[in-house]
Amino acid sequence: MSSEDRTEKGRGGEGPEDRGRSGKGSIERGGSVAIRRGTPCDADVRAVREMELACFRHPWSEVTIAESLSSPACVFLLAEAEGSFAGSACAWMIPPFECQVGNIGVMPGFRRRGVAEALMVALRAEAEKAGIAEMFLEVRVSNAPARALYEKLGFTTVDIRKKYYENTEDALVMRLSLGAPGDDR
Ligand SMILES: CC(C)(COP(=O)(O)OP(=O)(O)OC[C@H]1O[C@@H](n2cnc3c(N)ncnc32)[C@H](O)[C@@H]1OP(=O)(O)O)[C@@H](O)C(=O)NCCC(=O)NCCS
């Protein structure tokens, strides 16, 4: 699989109208979300595929999902809320410097309840634990919900990739420093 397959190129979410280890994050608007590491079992592959189909115009195949869930370099997290799969996120850890966020998506029925924020906070914790200095991601210029999420978490735009996506839309490259508390957060 190429590195392009693993990133948001050609994806980046659907825009403003878009529809192992464990930890707990709270959902401000009621209930709680449980975050756990995914495994390449059928159930996790199917759940992530369901998210891909619901969230992206160019969903990852089950093969790509299984490869990513199996990769030691990839931290793949699944979120569950109210007993159901709610979303997932993954990132490639390249110690000591870089973490590249690969994809994040929340099932439409679970949006605006803090699921993505809990997933991103858990990914950041994994990157910090690995001693990584910076997180990077790409996002479509038109994807207002995702941009708002990343900005809320302290990511800042450091570059623009012109005509990056299949429809010639630009990508914003966003970065978060994982230094001492207070850095870029
Ligand atoms: C972007 C996405 C992951 C957000 O998931 P979510 O679980 O609904 O987000 P959260 O509830 O955790 O929101 C956290 C913050 O993100 C921002 N945000 C999320 N959705 C937003 C929206 N529709 N409009 C404006 N801000 C939004 C807000 O700042 C929010 O904080 P707040 O609730 O205190 O205002 C979700 O909309 C999604 O799956 N979209 C399709 C796939 C996609 O675009 N992925 C990103 C590719 S780069």
The ligand as an SDF file (V2000), in Angstrom:
LIG
                    3D

 48 50  0  0  0  0  0  0  0  0999 V2000
  -15.2530   15.8990   11.3800 C   0  0  0  0  0  0  0  0  0  0  0  0
  -15.8690   14.8150   12.2750 C   0  0  0  0  0  0  0  0  0  0  0  0
  -14.8430   13.6930   12.4490 C   0  0  0  0  0  0  0  0  0  0  0  0
  -16.2060   15.4270   13.6370 C   0  0  0  0  0  0  0  0  0  0  0  0
  -16.6820   14.3830   14.4920 O   0  0  0  0  0  0  0  0  0  0  0  0
  -17.6020   14.6870   15.7640 P   0  0  0  0  0  0  0  0  0  0  0  0
  -17.5500   13.5030   16.6400 O   0  0  0  0  0  0  0  0  0  0  0  0
  -18.9330   15.1390   15.3170 O   0  0  0  0  0  0  0  0  0  0  0  0
  -16.8270   15.9110   16.4450 O   0  0  0  0  0  0  0  0  0  0  0  0
  -16.8830   16.3120   17.9980 P   0  0  0  0  0  0  0  0  0  0  0  0
  -18.2840   16.1690   18.4950 O   0  0  0  0  0  0  0  0  0  0  0  0
  -15.8260   15.5750   18.7420 O   0  0  0  0  0  0  0  0  0  0  0  0
  -16.5400   17.8550   17.9290 O   0  0  0  0  0  0  0  0  0  0  0  0
  -15.3680   18.4020   18.5140 C   0  0  0  0  0  0  0  0  0  0  0  0
  -15.2300   19.8240   17.9960 C   0  0  0  0  0  0  0  0  0  0  0  0
  -15.0820   19.8180   16.5710 O   0  0  0  0  0  0  0  0  0  0  0  0
  -15.7770   20.9420   16.0030 C   0  0  0  0  0  0  0  0  0  0  0  0
  -16.8880   20.4440   15.1690 N   0  0  0  0  0  0  0  0  0  0  0  0
  -17.2320   19.1520   14.9710 C   0  0  0  0  0  0  0  0  0  0  0  0
  -18.2550   19.0850   14.0890 N   0  0  0  0  0  0  0  0  0  0  0  0
  -18.5510   20.3520   13.7430 C   0  0  0  0  0  0  0  0  0  0  0  0
  -19.5170   20.9200   12.8590 C   0  0  0  0  0  0  0  0  0  0  0  0
  -20.3960   20.1570   12.1660 N   0  0  0  0  0  0  0  0  0  0  0  0
  -19.5470   22.2610   12.7350 N   0  0  0  0  0  0  0  0  0  0  0  0
  -18.6720   23.0450   13.4180 C   0  0  0  0  0  0  0  0  0  0  0  0
  -17.7420   22.5670   14.2820 N   0  0  0  0  0  0  0  0  0  0  0  0
  -17.6840   21.2270   14.4230 C   0  0  0  0  0  0  0  0  0  0  0  0
  -16.2740   21.7460   17.1840 C   0  0  0  0  0  0  0  0  0  0  0  0
  -15.2490   22.6530   17.5460 O   0  0  0  0  0  0  0  0  0  0  0  0
  -16.4260   20.6930   18.2540 C   0  0  0  0  0  0  0  0  0  0  0  0
  -16.3570   21.2000   19.5470 O   0  0  0  0  0  0  0  0  0  0  0  0
  -17.7140   21.7150   20.2900 P   0  0  0  0  0  0  0  0  0  0  0  0
  -18.6760   20.5820   20.2260 O   0  0  0  0  0  0  0  0  0  0  0  0
  -17.2430   22.0580   21.6650 O   0  0  0  0  0  0  0  0  0  0  0  0
  -18.1990   22.8820   19.4770 O   0  0  0  0  0  0  0  0  0  0  0  0
  -17.1860   14.2370   11.6650 C   0  0  0  0  0  0  0  0  0  0  0  0
  -18.0040   15.3110   11.2480 O   0  0  0  0  0  0  0  0  0  0  0  0
  -16.9800   13.3040   10.4770 C   0  0  0  0  0  0  0  0  0  0  0  0
  -16.8230   12.0930   10.6580 O   0  0  0  0  0  0  0  0  0  0  0  0
  -16.9790   13.8640    9.2500 N   0  0  0  0  0  0  0  0  0  0  0  0
  -16.8030   13.0460    8.0180 C   0  0  0  0  0  0  0  0  0  0  0  0
  -15.3980   12.5170    7.8880 C   0  0  0  0  0  0  0  0  0  0  0  0
  -14.3770   13.6260    7.9130 C   0  0  0  0  0  0  0  0  0  0  0  0
  -14.5670   14.6930    7.3640 O   0  0  0  0  0  0  0  0  0  0  0  0
  -13.2480   13.3250    8.5590 N   0  0  0  0  0  0  0  0  0  0  0  0
  -12.1360   14.2550    8.6690 C   0  0  0  0  0  0  0  0  0  0  0  0
  -11.2730   14.1240    7.4620 C   0  0  0  0  0  0  0  0  0  0  0  0
   -9.8830   15.2530    7.5100 S   0  0  0  0  0  0  0  0  0  0  0  0
  1  2  1  0
  2  3  1  0
  2  4  1  0
  2 36  1  0
  4  5  1  0
  5  6  1  0
  6  7  2  0
  6  8  1  0
  6  9  1  0
  9 10  1  0
 10 11  2  0
 10 12  1  0
 10 13  1  0
 13 14  1  0
 14 15  1  0
 15 16  1  0
 15 30  1  0
 16 17  1  0
 17 18  1  0
 17 28  1  0
 18 19  1  0
 18 27  1  0
 19 20  2  0
 20 21  1  0
 21 22  1  0
 21 27  2  0
 22 23  1  0
 22 24  2  0
 24 25  1  0
 25 26  2  0
 26 27  1  0
 28 29  1  0
 28 30  1  0
 30 31  1  0
 31 32  1  0
 32 33  2  0
 32 34  1  0
 32 35  1  0
 36 37  1  0
 36 38  1  0
 38 39  2  0
 38 40  1  0
 40 41  1  0
 41 42  1  0
 42 43  1  0
 43 44  2  0
 43 45  1  0
 45 46  1  0
 46 47  1  0
 47 48  1  0
M  END
$$$$
